[in-house]
Amino acid sequence: MENQNVQGQPPKTWLVESILVTILCCLPFGIIGIINASKVEAKFNEGAVDEAKKLSQDAGKWTKIGFFLGLAVYVIVIIMYAIMGAALFAAASSGGY
């Protein structure tokens, strides 16, 4: 049953962002973000505004951690491929390959 005394809008849920992070960047942290994000509106509608804000902050935290960790992994992989490509090119140019 909804609490009619709740005023204003619920905090940001981070649900869309968490789903995108789960799919594109980092599965474990994205899932934690989804779990927290899915509870935000329900807690707000129950009247537990402070708990809804805490869940929103946690969802945002895990979503951001997953995004930046995934981004770092992508950058490291690109650098490694560039180094391997340069090494293969150098080996082929010197006739050693």
N, C-alpha and C positions, 0 to 999 in steps of 0.2 A: 504494500500500500504506500502510495506516494505521500510524502510529507509536504503539505501545502504551505508550511511556514518558511520554506527555503526561498531565499531571495537571490536574484541575480543569475548569472550564467555559471555553469560548472567550469572547473579549471580545464585547461587543454588536456585532451586525452592522450595524444601522441600515438594513436592507434595506426593511422595511415603510415606515419614515419616508421613505426616499429615493424610493420609488415614489410615495407620496402627494405629496411635494413636486414630483416630476416632473409628475404629473397636474394638481395644483391650483395650483401656485405658479410655479415657475421651471424650465422644461425643461432648459436647459444644466447648471445646477448639480445638479439632481436626477439627471441621467444620470451625472455624475461621481461622485456619491454611490453610485449603484447599482453602478457598475463597481468601486469600492473595497469596497463592502459584500459583493459577491458573492465576493470573494476571501478574506474573513476566516476562515471556518471551514476552508476548504481549507488555508490556510497554518498554521492552528493544528493541524490533524490531521497535517500533515507534520512538526510539531515546531518550526516557525519561530514561536514564541510572540511574540517581539519584533516580528517583521514583521506578525503578525496584529494586535497591539495598535496598531501604526502605521497599518495599513490601517483599523482601526476608528476611530481618531482622525480620520483623513482623511475617512472617510465621514461621521462626525458633523459635522465642520467644514463640509463642502460642503452637507450637508443643512440645517444651521442657517443658513448664508449664503443658500441658496435660499429657505428659509422666510421669513426676515426681509426679504429683498429683494422677494419676492412680496407679502408683507404690506404693505410700504411702497408698492408700486405700486398695490395695491388701495385703500389709504387715499388716495393722491393722486388716483386716478380718482374716488372718491366725493366728495372735496372739490371737484374740478373740476365734477362734475355738479351739486353743490349751488350753486356759484357761478353756473353757467350758468342753473340753474333760477331763482335769485334775480334774475338780470339779466332774464330773460324775464318774470318776474312783475312786476318794476318797470316794464319797458317797456310791458307790457299794462295795468298800472294807470294809467300816466300818459297813455295813449291814443296813445303813439308807435308802437304795433305793430298 
